[in-house]
Amino acid sequence: MESIISIDELLGNIGTPESKLRRYQACLNEFDQLNYDDPFIRQIREEATRLEQKIKESKTQNTWFKFRE
């Protein structure tokens, strides 16, 4: 998990919701492979779900505005 976060920080990909979601998904995949679960991991899963929804809504809104212009 540390290496995934460090690489993104070095590349400057830390700020966008998409990059944050990719980091969350990479960490969750790692925990799934280890068959590990705890309250913190469940919290990350919930945050990833909220972030996915936010990104989806954002793309939908952007599409609507493009058609309107």
N, C-alpha and C positions, 0 to 999 in steps of 0.2 A: 504494500500500500504506500509506503514512504517513497519508493522509487517512482511510482506513477505520479504522485503529487509533485515531486521534485522536478521531473522532466517537464510537466506542464508549466510549472512556475518558471523554469529556465526559458521555455519557449514563449512565454508571455501569454499563454492561453488560459489564464486563470479567471479572467473577468466575464466571459460570456456564459450565458445559461447553458448553451450547447456543450461547452468545454467542461463545465461543472458536472453536467449530466454524464458525459463520457467518463470522467474520473469516478463518479459514483458507480457507474455500471461496471467499470473495470474492477473496482474494489469488491463489489457485490459478487461478481463472477469468481473472483479469487476465494471469497468466503464460501461460496457454493461448492467449489471444488474441494475445499477442506471440510465440507459438511459442518460448518460452524454457524451458530446462530445465538444471538443474545439480544437484550433490549436495545443496545446501541445499533446493531445491524438492522433491526426492525425499524428503527428511527431513520436510518439512511435509506432503507427501502421506501418508506413513506415520503421522505423528502424527494427522492428520485421520481416517484409517481407524481407528486405535485409539480415538479419541474418539467416533466414530460407534458403534463396538461398545459402548463403555462406556455411552453414553446409551441405546442399545437395551436393554442388560442391566438398566440402572437402571429403565427404564420397565416391563420385564417383571416385575422384582421388586416394584415398587410395585403393579402390577396384582394379583399373587398375594396380597400382604398385604391389599389392599382386600377381596378375596373372603373372606379368612380371618376378618376382623373380624366 
